[in-house]
């Protein structure tokens, strides 16, 4: 069943971290337009990485409460890149303090034109078989849930134009077919999320942005639980019923 985070008093240190993060500016998004690796990477490290670190520290306790398990922040390092600069960078939240890629995780990611809050499962993640099995088993209930949350996008399930499909288009058959693909295609990963255009006013305030991320994570929780809980069973009951 879909759950919502319980109301609680936000610790002072978390409030301070959120206040330290002043939001994302047009200059932050413009960094991703710099084509040269040698020029873009230092700017990402100097300007974007510190902001993602602030976001990670501010959000880790709140997302831990929302997801029902301890989550630890990891800012992407992109250490394997030597030629092509990343089109997107992120802070990930995972249940291990040492790594995030083996596990289903939440990403707060920034690129040239938007910020995304994403449930992500790497193509070689330990949680991938469990995520696929739970996605297939709960396809009917999840399709109902997604129909009522049409802003959720499936970034790895494209429409006829190659764009990510919205929740309203993700019927049970489509979800089961994607689950089968996850099991069959070694290089297939999974990413479901919500996004904010770079002009969205919520991105300009640290406190408003962190609140929006928590709300987005709660909305995405049934998909997160597909990777986090063995034999996960989801029952969708529309709000107000």
Biotite code that builds the C-alpha atoms (Angstrom):
import biotite.structure as struc

atoms = struc.array([
    struc.Atom([0.000, 0.000, 0.000], chain_id="A", res_id=1, res_name="UNK", atom_name="CA", element="C"),
    struc.Atom([1.237, 3.495, -0.723], chain_id="A", res_id=2, res_name="UNK", atom_name="CA", element="C"),
    struc.Atom([2.396, 5.234, 2.418], chain_id="A", res_id=3, res_name="UNK", atom_name="CA", element="C"),
    struc.Atom([3.123, 8.764, 3.377], chain_id="A", res_id=4, res_name="UNK", atom_name="CA", element="C"),
    struc.Atom([5.875, 9.987, 5.645], chain_id="A", res_id=5, res_name="UNK", atom_name="CA", element="C"),
    struc.Atom([4.789, 10.783, 9.170], chain_id="A", res_id=6, res_name="UNK", atom_name="CA", element="C"),
    struc.Atom([4.906, 14.389, 10.250], chain_id="A", res_id=7, res_name="UNK", atom_name="CA", element="C"),
    struc.Atom([7.829, 15.099, 12.569], chain_id="A", res_id=8, res_name="UNK", atom_name="CA", element="C"),
    struc.Atom([9.948, 17.925, 13.874], chain_id="A", res_id=9, res_name="UNK", atom_name="CA", element="C"),
    struc.Atom([12.843, 18.590, 11.500], chain_id="A", res_id=10, res_name="UNK", atom_name="CA", element="C"),
    struc.Atom([16.186, 18.629, 13.400], chain_id="A", res_id=11, res_name="UNK", atom_name="CA", element="C"),
    struc.Atom([17.983, 21.962, 13.563], chain_id="A", res_id=12, res_name="UNK", atom_name="CA", element="C"),
    struc.Atom([21.075, 20.690, 11.739], chain_id="A", res_id=13, res_name="UNK", atom_name="CA", element="C"),
    struc.Atom([18.925, 19.524, 8.837], chain_id="A", res_id=14, res_name="UNK", atom_name="CA", element="C"),
    struc.Atom([17.247, 22.925, 8.666], chain_id="A", res_id=15, res_name="UNK", atom_name="CA", element="C"),
    struc.Atom([20.679, 24.563, 8.639], chain_id="A", res_id=16, res_name="UNK", atom_name="CA", element="C"),
    struc.Atom([21.889, 22.335, 5.800], chain_id="A", res_id=17, res_name="UNK", atom_name="CA", element="C"),
    struc.Atom([18.776, 23.129, 3.776], chain_id="A", res_id=18, res_name="UNK", atom_name="CA", element="C"),
    struc.Atom([19.319, 26.821, 4.456], chain_id="A", res_id=19, res_name="UNK", atom_name="CA", element="C"),
    struc.Atom([22.958, 26.542, 3.358], chain_id="A", res_id=20, res_name="UNK", atom_name="CA", element="C"),
    struc.Atom([21.762, 25.299, -0.013], chain_id="A", res_id=21, res_name="UNK", atom_name="CA", element="C"),
    struc.Atom([20.451, 28.362, -1.815], chain_id="A", res_id=22, res_name="UNK", atom_name="CA", element="C"),
    struc.Atom([18.993, 26.560, -4.807], chain_id="A", res_id=23, res_name="UNK", atom_name="CA", element="C"),
    struc.Atom([20.081, 26.192, -8.418], chain_id="A", res_id=24, res_name="UNK", atom_name="CA", element="C"),
    struc.Atom([20.721, 29.197, -10.646], chain_id="A", res_id=25, res_name="UNK", atom_name="CA", element="C"),
    struc.Atom([20.794, 29.665, -14.446], chain_id="A", res_id=26, res_name="UNK", atom_name="CA", element="C"),
    struc.Atom([24.603, 29.617, -14.194], chain_id="A", res_id=27, res_name="UNK", atom_name="CA", element="C"),
    struc.Atom([24.462, 26.089, -12.750], chain_id="A", res_id=28, res_name="UNK", atom_name="CA", element="C"),
    struc.Atom([22.490, 24.740, -15.703], chain_id="A", res_id=29, res_name="UNK", atom_name="CA", element="C"),
    struc.Atom([24.720, 26.603, -18.161], chain_id="A", res_id=30, res_name="UNK", atom_name="CA", element="C"),
    struc.Atom([27.731, 24.553, -17.048], chain_id="A", res_id=31, res_name="UNK", atom_name="CA", element="C"),
    struc.Atom([26.303, 21.564, -18.918], chain_id="A", res_id=32, res_name="UNK", atom_name="CA", element="C"),
    struc.Atom([26.485, 23.526, -22.155], chain_id="A", res_id=33, res_name="UNK", atom_name="CA", element="C"),
    struc.Atom([30.289, 23.702, -21.922], chain_id="A", res_id=34, res_name="UNK", atom_name="CA", element="C"),
    struc.Atom([31.356, 21.107, -24.527], chain_id="A", res_id=35, res_name="UNK", atom_name="CA", element="C"),
    struc.Atom([34.958, 20.508, -23.530], chain_id="A", res_id=36, res_name="UNK", atom_name="CA", element="C"),
    struc.Atom([35.712, 17.885, -20.873], chain_id="A", res_id=37, res_name="UNK", atom_name="CA", element="C"),
    struc.Atom([38.678, 19.802, -19.459], chain_id="A", res_id=38, res_name="UNK", atom_name="CA", element="C"),
    struc.Atom([36.547, 22.902, -18.994], chain_id="A", res_id=39, res_name="UNK", atom_name="CA", element="C"),
    struc.Atom([33.301, 21.386, -17.776], chain_id="A", res_id=40, res_name="UNK", atom_name="CA", element="C"),
    struc.Atom([34.636, 19.009, -15.128], chain_id="A", res_id=41, res_name="UNK", atom_name="CA", element="C"),
    struc.Atom([36.366, 21.667, -12.960], chain_id="A", res_id=42, res_name="UNK", atom_name="CA", element="C"),
    struc.Atom([33.225, 23.796, -13.066], chain_id="A", res_id=43, res_name="UNK", atom_name="CA", element="C"),
    struc.Atom([31.081, 20.858, -12.003], chain_id="A", res_id=44, res_name="UNK", atom_name="CA", element="C"),
    struc.Atom([33.433, 20.121, -9.112], chain_id="A", res_id=45, res_name="UNK", atom_name="CA", element="C"),
    struc.Atom([33.700, 23.736, -8.026], chain_id="A", res_id=46, res_name="UNK", atom_name="CA", element="C"),
    struc.Atom([30.072, 24.823, -8.390], chain_id="A", res_id=47, res_name="UNK", atom_name="CA", element="C"),
    struc.Atom([27.700, 21.835, -8.593], chain_id="A", res_id=48, res_name="UNK", atom_name="CA", element="C"),
    struc.Atom([29.358, 19.235, -6.365], chain_id="A", res_id=49, res_name="UNK", atom_name="CA", element="C"),
    struc.Atom([29.262, 21.446, -3.214], chain_id="A", res_id=50, res_name="UNK", atom_name="CA", element="C"),
    struc.Atom([25.574, 22.132, -3.790], chain_id="A", res_id=51, res_name="UNK", atom_name="CA", element="C"),
    struc.Atom([24.825, 18.435, -4.198], chain_id="A", res_id=52, res_name="UNK", atom_name="CA", element="C"),
    struc.Atom([26.737, 17.740, -0.978], chain_id="A", res_id=53, res_name="UNK", atom_name="CA", element="C"),
    struc.Atom([24.528, 20.254, 0.836], chain_id="A", res_id=54, res_name="UNK", atom_name="CA", element="C"),
    struc.Atom([21.423, 18.675, -0.661], chain_id="A", res_id=55, res_name="UNK", atom_name="CA", element="C"),
    struc.Atom([22.647, 15.233, 0.425], chain_id="A", res_id=56, res_name="UNK", atom_name="CA", element="C"),
    struc.Atom([23.269, 16.229, 4.024], chain_id="A", res_id=57, res_name="UNK", atom_name="CA", element="C"),
    struc.Atom([19.957, 18.068, 4.265], chain_id="A", res_id=58, res_name="UNK", atom_name="CA", element="C"),
    struc.Atom([17.874, 15.299, 2.722], chain_id="A", res_id=59, res_name="UNK", atom_name="CA", element="C"),
    struc.Atom([19.409, 12.060, 4.032], chain_id="A", res_id=60, res_name="UNK", atom_name="CA", element="C"),
    struc.Atom([17.519, 11.981, 7.355], chain_id="A", res_id=61, res_name="UNK", atom_name="CA", element="C"),
    struc.Atom([14.251, 13.099, 5.791], chain_id="A", res_id=62, res_name="UNK", atom_name="CA", element="C"),
    struc.Atom([14.439, 10.579, 2.946], chain_id="A", res_id=63, res_name="UNK", atom_name="CA", element="C"),
    struc.Atom([15.398, 7.851, 5.419], chain_id="A", res_id=64, res_name="UNK", atom_name="CA", element="C"),
    struc.Atom([12.182, 8.538, 7.291], chain_id="A", res_id=65, res_name="UNK", atom_name="CA", element="C"),
    struc.Atom([10.118, 8.728, 4.095], chain_id="A", res_id=66, res_name="UNK", atom_name="CA", element="C"),
    struc.Atom([11.499, 5.473, 2.656], chain_id="A", res_id=67, res_name="UNK", atom_name="CA", element="C"),
    struc.Atom([11.461, 3.572, 5.938], chain_id="A", res_id=68, res_name="UNK", atom_name="CA", element="C"),
    struc.Atom([15.163, 2.681, 6.032], chain_id="A", res_id=69, res_name="UNK", atom_name="CA", element="C"),
    struc.Atom([18.462, 4.462, 6.650], chain_id="A", res_id=70, res_name="UNK", atom_name="CA", element="C"),
    struc.Atom([19.721, 6.122, 3.469], chain_id="A", res_id=71, res_name="UNK", atom_name="CA", element="C"),
    struc.Atom([23.185, 7.593, 2.944], chain_id="A", res_id=72, res_name="UNK", atom_name="CA", element="C"),
    struc.Atom([24.135, 10.339, 0.459], chain_id="A", res_id=73, res_name="UNK", atom_name="CA", element="C"),
    struc.Atom([26.686, 9.754, -2.310], chain_id="A", res_id=74, res_name="UNK", atom_name="CA", element="C"),
    struc.Atom([27.709, 12.552, -4.672], chain_id="A", res_id=75, res_name="UNK", atom_name="CA", element="C"),
    struc.Atom([28.626, 11.226, -8.130], chain_id="A", res_id=76, res_name="UNK", atom_name="CA", element="C"),
    struc.Atom([32.367, 11.406, -8.810], chain_id="A", res_id=77, res_name="UNK", atom_name="CA", element="C"),
    struc.Atom([32.508, 10.455, -12.523], chain_id="A", res_id=78, res_name="UNK", atom_name="CA", element="C"),
    struc.Atom([36.056, 9.181, -11.971], chain_id="A", res_id=79, res_name="UNK", atom_name="CA", element="C"),
    struc.Atom([36.006, 6.829, -14.952], chain_id="A", res_id=80, res_name="UNK", atom_name="CA", element="C"),
    struc.Atom([35.347, 9.656, -17.405], chain_id="A", res_id=81, res_name="UNK", atom_name="CA", element="C"),
    struc.Atom([38.350, 10.991, -19.278], chain_id="A", res_id=82, res_name="UNK", atom_name="CA", element="C"),
    struc.Atom([36.945, 12.263, -22.593], chain_id="A", res_id=83, res_name="UNK", atom_name="CA", element="C"),
    struc.Atom([33.202, 12.858, -22.604], chain_id="A", res_id=84, res_name="UNK", atom_name="CA", element="C"),
    struc.Atom([31.872, 15.075, -19.799], chain_id="A", res_id=85, res_name="UNK", atom_name="CA", element="C"),
    struc.Atom([28.711, 13.888, -18.023], chain_id="A", res_id=86, res_name="UNK", atom_name="CA", element="C"),
    struc.Atom([25.416, 15.203, -19.336], chain_id="A", res_id=87, res_name="UNK", atom_name="CA", element="C"),
    struc.Atom([23.992, 14.910, -15.825], chain_id="A", res_id=88, res_name="UNK", atom_name="CA", element="C"),
    struc.Atom([25.337, 14.664, -12.300], chain_id="A", res_id=89, res_name="UNK", atom_name="CA", element="C"),
    struc.Atom([23.637, 13.770, -9.031], chain_id="A", res_id=90, res_name="UNK", atom_name="CA", element="C"),
    struc.Atom([23.577, 12.957, -5.370], chain_id="A", res_id=91, res_name="UNK", atom_name="CA", element="C"),
    struc.Atom([22.294, 9.438, -4.739], chain_id="A", res_id=92, res_name="UNK", atom_name="CA", element="C"),
    struc.Atom([20.679, 8.071, -1.578], chain_id="A", res_id=93, res_name="UNK", atom_name="CA", element="C"),
    struc.Atom([21.181, 4.372, -0.882], chain_id="A", res_id=94, res_name="UNK", atom_name="CA", element="C"),
    struc.Atom([20.977, 1.988, 2.043], chain_id="A", res_id=95, res_name="UNK", atom_name="CA", element="C"),
    struc.Atom([24.757, 1.472, 2.183], chain_id="A", res_id=96, res_name="UNK", atom_name="CA", element="C"),
    struc.Atom([27.180, 4.144, 3.434], chain_id="A", res_id=97, res_name="UNK", atom_name="CA", element="C"),
    struc.Atom([29.908, 2.747, 1.148], chain_id="A", res_id=98, res_name="UNK", atom_name="CA", element="C"),
    struc.Atom([28.211, 2.465, -2.265], chain_id="A", res_id=99, res_name="UNK", atom_name="CA", element="C"),
    struc.Atom([24.979, 3.160, -4.087], chain_id="A", res_id=100, res_name="UNK", atom_name="CA", element="C"),
    struc.Atom([25.215, 1.480, -7.493], chain_id="A", res_id=101, res_name="UNK", atom_name="CA", element="C"),
    struc.Atom([24.545, -2.099, -6.281], chain_id="A", res_id=102, res_name="UNK", atom_name="CA", element="C"),
    struc.Atom([21.226, -1.035, -4.783], chain_id="A", res_id=103, res_name="UNK", atom_name="CA", element="C"),
    struc.Atom([17.958, 0.567, -5.770], chain_id="A", res_id=104, res_name="UNK", atom_name="CA", element="C"),
    struc.Atom([18.465, 4.218, -4.912], chain_id="A", res_id=105, res_name="UNK", atom_name="CA", element="C"),
    struc.Atom([17.051, 7.701, -5.177], chain_id="A", res_id=106, res_name="UNK", atom_name="CA", element="C"),
    struc.Atom([18.850, 10.267, -7.285], chain_id="A", res_id=107, res_name="UNK", atom_name="CA", element="C"),
    struc.Atom([18.543, 14.027, -7.222], chain_id="A", res_id=108, res_name="UNK", atom_name="CA", element="C"),
    struc.Atom([20.099, 14.844, -10.577], chain_id="A", res_id=109, res_name="UNK", atom_name="CA", element="C"),
    struc.Atom([20.779, 18.059, -12.465], chain_id="A", res_id=110, res_name="UNK", atom_name="CA", element="C"),
    struc.Atom([21.416, 18.439, -16.189], chain_id="A", res_id=111, res_name="UNK", atom_name="CA", element="C"),
    struc.Atom([21.228, 21.154, -18.824], chain_id="A", res_id=112, res_name="UNK", atom_name="CA", element="C"),
    struc.Atom([17.515, 21.871, -18.541], chain_id="A", res_id=113, res_name="UNK", atom_name="CA", element="C"),
    struc.Atom([16.041, 20.224, -15.461], chain_id="A", res_id=114, res_name="UNK", atom_name="CA", element="C"),
    struc.Atom([16.425, 18.615, -12.058], chain_id="A", res_id=115, res_name="UNK", atom_name="CA", element="C"),
    struc.Atom([15.103, 15.067, -11.680], chain_id="A", res_id=116, res_name="UNK", atom_name="CA", element="C"),
    struc.Atom([14.146, 13.000, -8.628], chain_id="A", res_id=117, res_name="UNK", atom_name="CA", element="C"),
    struc.Atom([14.540, 9.405, -9.772], chain_id="A", res_id=118, res_name="UNK", atom_name="CA", element="C"),
    struc.Atom([14.253, 5.848, -8.488], chain_id="A", res_id=119, res_name="UNK", atom_name="CA", element="C"),
    struc.Atom([17.208, 4.238, -10.229], chain_id="A", res_id=120, res_name="UNK", atom_name="CA", element="C"),
    struc.Atom([18.374, 0.626, -10.637], chain_id="A", res_id=121, res_name="UNK", atom_name="CA", element="C"),
    struc.Atom([21.725, 0.141, -12.381], chain_id="A", res_id=122, res_name="UNK", atom_name="CA", element="C"),
    struc.Atom([22.023, -2.470, -15.124], chain_id="A", res_id=123, res_name="UNK", atom_name="CA", element="C"),
    struc.Atom([24.258, -4.649, -12.920], chain_id="A", res_id=124, res_name="UNK", atom_name="CA", element="C"),
    struc.Atom([22.702, -3.838, -9.539], chain_id="A", res_id=125, res_name="UNK", atom_name="CA", element="C"),
    struc.Atom([22.212, -6.580, -6.965], chain_id="A", res_id=126, res_name="UNK", atom_name="CA", element="C"),
    struc.Atom([18.617, -5.386, -6.562], chain_id="A", res_id=127, res_name="UNK", atom_name="CA", element="C"),
    struc.Atom([17.789, -5.603, -10.281], chain_id="A", res_id=128, res_name="UNK", atom_name="CA", element="C"),
    struc.Atom([16.279, -9.143, -10.285], chain_id="A", res_id=129, res_name="UNK", atom_name="CA", element="C"),
    struc.Atom([14.153, -8.302, -7.245], chain_id="A", res_id=130, res_name="UNK", atom_name="CA", element="C"),
    struc.Atom([13.025, -5.031, -8.807], chain_id="A", res_id=131, res_name="UNK", atom_name="CA", element="C"),
    struc.Atom([12.011, -6.813, -12.019], chain_id="A", res_id=132, res_name="UNK", atom_name="CA", element="C"),
    struc.Atom([10.159, -9.579, -10.166], chain_id="A", res_id=133, res_name="UNK", atom_name="CA", element="C"),
    struc.Atom([8.234, -7.145, -7.976], chain_id="A", res_id=134, res_name="UNK", atom_name="CA", element="C"),
    struc.Atom([7.460, -4.867, -10.922], chain_id="A", res_id=135, res_name="UNK", atom_name="CA", element="C"),
    struc.Atom([5.947, -7.778, -12.828], chain_id="A", res_id=136, res_name="UNK", atom_name="CA", element="C"),
    struc.Atom([4.036, -9.168, -9.853], chain_id="A", res_id=137, res_name="UNK", atom_name="CA", element="C"),
    struc.Atom([2.521, -5.780, -8.973], chain_id="A", res_id=138, res_name="UNK", atom_name="CA", element="C"),
    struc.Atom([2.026, -4.534, -12.535], chain_id="A", res_id=139, res_name="UNK", atom_name="CA", element="C"),
    struc.Atom([-1.759, -4.207, -12.283], chain_id="A", res_id=140, res_name="UNK", atom_name="CA", element="C"),
    struc.Atom([-1.740, -2.228, -9.026], chain_id="A", res_id=141, res_name="UNK", atom_name="CA", element="C"),
    struc.Atom([1.223, -0.098, -10.107], chain_id="A", res_id=142, res_name="UNK", atom_name="CA", element="C"),
    struc.Atom([-0.490, 0.740, -13.401], chain_id="A", res_id=143, res_name="UNK", atom_name="CA", element="C"),
    struc.Atom([-3.496, 2.015, -11.437], chain_id="A", res_id=144, res_name="UNK", atom_name="CA", element="C"),
    struc.Atom([-1.193, 4.050, -9.206], chain_id="A", res_id=145, res_name="UNK", atom_name="CA", element="C"),
    struc.Atom([0.692, 5.522, -12.148], chain_id="A", res_id=146, res_name="UNK", atom_name="CA", element="C"),
    struc.Atom([-2.563, 6.441, -13.883], chain_id="A", res_id=147, res_name="UNK", atom_name="CA", element="C"),
    struc.Atom([-3.337, 8.596, -10.841], chain_id="A", res_id=148, res_name="UNK", atom_name="CA", element="C"),
    struc.Atom([0.200, 10.021, -10.819], chain_id="A", res_id=149, res_name="UNK", atom_name="CA", element="C"),
    struc.Atom([0.670, 10.875, -14.503], chain_id="A", res_id=150, res_name="UNK", atom_name="CA", element="C"),
    struc.Atom([3.654, 13.174, -13.884], chain_id="A", res_id=151, res_name="UNK", atom_name="CA", element="C"),
    struc.Atom([5.840, 10.157, -13.094], chain_id="A", res_id=152, res_name="UNK", atom_name="CA", element="C"),
    struc.Atom([8.015, 9.383, -16.099], chain_id="A", res_id=153, res_name="UNK", atom_name="CA", element="C"),
    struc.Atom([9.553, 6.077, -17.152], chain_id="A", res_id=154, res_name="UNK", atom_name="CA", element="C"),
    struc.Atom([12.866, 7.216, -18.597], chain_id="A", res_id=155, res_name="UNK", atom_name="CA", element="C"),
    struc.Atom([13.654, 3.786, -20.048], chain_id="A", res_id=156, res_name="UNK", atom_name="CA", element="C"),
    struc.Atom([10.234, 3.125, -21.587], chain_id="A", res_id=157, res_name="UNK", atom_name="CA", element="C"),
    struc.Atom([10.076, 5.461, -24.613], chain_id="A", res_id=158, res_name="UNK", atom_name="CA", element="C"),
    struc.Atom([7.000, 6.443, -26.567], chain_id="A", res_id=159, res_name="UNK", atom_name="CA", element="C"),
    struc.Atom([6.756, 6.502, -30.380], chain_id="A", res_id=160, res_name="UNK", atom_name="CA", element="C"),
    struc.Atom([8.822, 9.697, -30.465], chain_id="A", res_id=161, res_name="UNK", atom_name="CA", element="C"),
    struc.Atom([11.543, 8.297, -28.224], chain_id="A", res_id=162, res_name="UNK", atom_name="CA", element="C"),
    struc.Atom([10.457, 10.378, -25.231], chain_id="A", res_id=163, res_name="UNK", atom_name="CA", element="C"),
    struc.Atom([9.953, 8.949, -21.721], chain_id="A", res_id=164, res_name="UNK", atom_name="CA", element="C"),
    struc.Atom([6.410, 7.725, -21.225], chain_id="A", res_id=165, res_name="UNK", atom_name="CA", element="C"),
    struc.Atom([4.236, 9.357, -18.584], chain_id="A", res_id=166, res_name="UNK", atom_name="CA", element="C"),
    struc.Atom([2.513, 7.387, -15.852], chain_id="A", res_id=167, res_name="UNK", atom_name="CA", element="C"),
    struc.Atom([-0.837, 7.622, -17.606], chain_id="A", res_id=168, res_name="UNK", atom_name="CA", element="C"),
    struc.Atom([0.564, 5.578, -20.513], chain_id="A", res_id=169, res_name="UNK", atom_name="CA", element="C"),
    struc.Atom([2.133, 2.837, -18.411], chain_id="A", res_id=170, res_name="UNK", atom_name="CA", element="C"),
    struc.Atom([-0.421, 0.048, -18.364], chain_id="A", res_id=171, res_name="UNK", atom_name="CA", element="C"),
    struc.Atom([0.161, -3.321, -16.726], chain_id="A", res_id=172, res_name="UNK", atom_name="CA", element="C"),
    struc.Atom([1.196, -4.980, -19.983], chain_id="A", res_id=173, res_name="UNK", atom_name="CA", element="C"),
    struc.Atom([3.851, -2.311, -20.581], chain_id="A", res_id=174, res_name="UNK", atom_name="CA", element="C"),
    struc.Atom([5.223, -2.710, -17.056], chain_id="A", res_id=175, res_name="UNK", atom_name="CA", element="C"),
    struc.Atom([5.393, -6.500, -17.341], chain_id="A", res_id=176, res_name="UNK", atom_name="CA", element="C"),
    struc.Atom([7.137, -6.229, -20.710], chain_id="A", res_id=177, res_name="UNK", atom_name="CA", element="C"),
    struc.Atom([9.711, -3.875, -19.201], chain_id="A", res_id=178, res_name="UNK", atom_name="CA", element="C"),
    struc.Atom([10.241, -6.219, -16.248], chain_id="A", res_id=179, res_name="UNK", atom_name="CA", element="C"),
    struc.Atom([10.891, -9.050, -18.710], chain_id="A", res_id=180, res_name="UNK", atom_name="CA", element="C"),
    struc.Atom([13.376, -6.843, -20.550], chain_id="A", res_id=181, res_name="UNK", atom_name="CA", element="C"),
    struc.Atom([15.202, -6.115, -17.292], chain_id="A", res_id=182, res_name="UNK", atom_name="CA", element="C"),
    struc.Atom([15.642, -9.850, -16.764], chain_id="A", res_id=183, res_name="UNK", atom_name="CA", element="C"),
    struc.Atom([16.637, -10.526, -20.372], chain_id="A", res_id=184, res_name="UNK", atom_name="CA", element="C"),
    struc.Atom([18.874, -7.565, -21.285], chain_id="A", res_id=185, res_name="UNK", atom_name="CA", element="C"),
    struc.Atom([22.013, -7.319, -19.192], chain_id="A", res_id=186, res_name="UNK", atom_name="CA", element="C"),
    struc.Atom([22.656, -3.679, -20.112], chain_id="A", res_id=187, res_name="UNK", atom_name="CA", element="C"),
    struc.Atom([19.114, -2.493, -19.282], chain_id="A", res_id=188, res_name="UNK", atom_name="CA", element="C"),
    struc.Atom([18.699, -0.276, -16.242], chain_id="A", res_id=189, res_name="UNK", atom_name="CA", element="C"),
    struc.Atom([15.524, 1.243, -14.763], chain_id="A", res_id=190, res_name="UNK", atom_name="CA", element="C"),
    struc.Atom([14.715, 4.869, -13.979], chain_id="A", res_id=191, res_name="UNK", atom_name="CA", element="C"),
    struc.Atom([11.333, 6.239, -12.911], chain_id="A", res_id=192, res_name="UNK", atom_name="CA", element="C"),
    struc.Atom([11.017, 9.794, -11.710], chain_id="A", res_id=193, res_name="UNK", atom_name="CA", element="C"),
    struc.Atom([9.603, 13.273, -11.468], chain_id="A", res_id=194, res_name="UNK", atom_name="CA", element="C"),
    struc.Atom([11.268, 16.397, -12.779], chain_id="A", res_id=195, res_name="UNK", atom_name="CA", element="C"),
    struc.Atom([11.413, 20.162, -12.435], chain_id="A", res_id=196, res_name="UNK", atom_name="CA", element="C"),
    struc.Atom([12.203, 22.401, -15.391], chain_id="A", res_id=197, res_name="UNK", atom_name="CA", element="C"),
    struc.Atom([15.161, 24.721, -14.758], chain_id="A", res_id=198, res_name="UNK", atom_name="CA", element="C"),
    struc.Atom([12.785, 27.700, -14.654], chain_id="A", res_id=199, res_name="UNK", atom_name="CA", element="C"),
    struc.Atom([10.628, 26.167, -11.918], chain_id="A", res_id=200, res_name="UNK", atom_name="CA", element="C"),
    struc.Atom([10.603, 28.544, -8.925], chain_id="A", res_id=201, res_name="UNK", atom_name="CA", element="C"),
    struc.Atom([11.020, 25.730, -6.400], chain_id="A", res_id=202, res_name="UNK", atom_name="CA", element="C"),
    struc.Atom([14.618, 25.271, -7.585], chain_id="A", res_id=203, res_name="UNK", atom_name="CA", element="C"),
    struc.Atom([15.538, 28.763, -6.414], chain_id="A", res_id=204, res_name="UNK", atom_name="CA", element="C"),
    struc.Atom([14.929, 28.066, -2.713], chain_id="A", res_id=205, res_name="UNK", atom_name="CA", element="C"),
    struc.Atom([16.835, 25.539, -0.643], chain_id="A", res_id=206, res_name="UNK", atom_name="CA", element="C"),
    struc.Atom([14.024, 24.849, 1.802], chain_id="A", res_id=207, res_name="UNK", atom_name="CA", element="C"),
    struc.Atom([11.303, 24.705, -0.849], chain_id="A", res_id=208, res_name="UNK", atom_name="CA", element="C"),
    struc.Atom([13.433, 22.458, -3.027], chain_id="A", res_id=209, res_name="UNK", atom_name="CA", element="C"),
    struc.Atom([14.223, 19.951, -0.271], chain_id="A", res_id=210, res_name="UNK", atom_name="CA", element="C"),
    struc.Atom([10.537, 19.838, 0.668], chain_id="A", res_id=211, res_name="UNK", atom_name="CA", element="C"),
    struc.Atom([9.675, 19.164, -2.991], chain_id="A", res_id=212, res_name="UNK", atom_name="CA", element="C"),
    struc.Atom([12.218, 16.335, -3.201], chain_id="A", res_id=213, res_name="UNK", atom_name="CA", element="C"),
    struc.Atom([10.774, 14.634, -0.133], chain_id="A", res_id=214, res_name="UNK", atom_name="CA", element="C"),
    struc.Atom([7.277, 14.909, -1.583], chain_id="A", res_id=215, res_name="UNK", atom_name="CA", element="C"),
    struc.Atom([8.509, 13.468, -4.883], chain_id="A", res_id=216, res_name="UNK", atom_name="CA", element="C"),
    struc.Atom([10.243, 10.589, -3.094], chain_id="A", res_id=217, res_name="UNK", atom_name="CA", element="C"),
    struc.Atom([7.050, 9.715, -1.232], chain_id="A", res_id=218, res_name="UNK", atom_name="CA", element="C"),
    struc.Atom([5.183, 9.647, -4.546], chain_id="A", res_id=219, res_name="UNK", atom_name="CA", element="C"),
    struc.Atom([7.848, 7.333, -6.008], chain_id="A", res_id=220, res_name="UNK", atom_name="CA", element="C"),
    struc.Atom([8.000, 5.039, -2.972], chain_id="A", res_id=221, res_name="UNK", atom_name="CA", element="C"),
    struc.Atom([6.044, 2.102, -4.466], chain_id="A", res_id=222, res_name="UNK", atom_name="CA", element="C"),
    struc.Atom([8.630, 1.898, -7.244], chain_id="A", res_id=223, res_name="UNK", atom_name="CA", element="C"),
    struc.Atom([11.497, 2.209, -4.761], chain_id="A", res_id=224, res_name="UNK", atom_name="CA", element="C"),
    struc.Atom([9.987, -0.602, -2.684], chain_id="A", res_id=225, res_name="UNK", atom_name="CA", element="C"),
    struc.Atom([10.024, -2.891, -5.727], chain_id="A", res_id=226, res_name="UNK", atom_name="CA", element="C"),
    struc.Atom([13.804, -2.944, -5.394], chain_id="A", res_id=227, res_name="UNK", atom_name="CA", element="C"),
    struc.Atom([14.070, -2.640, -1.625], chain_id="A", res_id=228, res_name="UNK", atom_name="CA", element="C"),
    struc.Atom([11.602, -5.246, -0.319], chain_id="A", res_id=229, res_name="UNK", atom_name="CA", element="C"),
    struc.Atom([11.658, -8.975, -1.065], chain_id="A", res_id=230, res_name="UNK", atom_name="CA", element="C"),
    struc.Atom([8.305, -10.305, -2.307], chain_id="A", res_id=231, res_name="UNK", atom_name="CA", element="C"),
    struc.Atom([6.880, -6.790, -2.183], chain_id="A", res_id=232, res_name="UNK", atom_name="CA", element="C"),
    struc.Atom([3.106, -6.657, -2.542], chain_id="A", res_id=233, res_name="UNK", atom_name="CA", element="C"),
    struc.Atom([1.527, -3.357, -3.507], chain_id="A", res_id=234, res_name="UNK", atom_name="CA", element="C"),
    struc.Atom([-2.166, -2.574, -3.168], chain_id="A", res_id=235, res_name="UNK", atom_name="CA", element="C"),
    struc.Atom([-3.317, 0.748, -4.527], chain_id="A", res_id=236, res_name="UNK", atom_name="CA", element="C"),
    struc.Atom([-6.163, 2.461, -2.721], chain_id="A", res_id=237, res_name="UNK", atom_name="CA", element="C"),
    struc.Atom([-6.975, 5.880, -4.190], chain_id="A", res_id=238, res_name="UNK", atom_name="CA", element="C"),
    struc.Atom([-6.841, 8.723, -1.686], chain_id="A", res_id=239, res_name="UNK", atom_name="CA", element="C"),
    struc.Atom([-10.175, 9.583, -0.166], chain_id="A", res_id=240, res_name="UNK", atom_name="CA", element="C"),
    struc.Atom([-11.514, 6.018, -0.321], chain_id="A", res_id=241, res_name="UNK", atom_name="CA", element="C"),
])
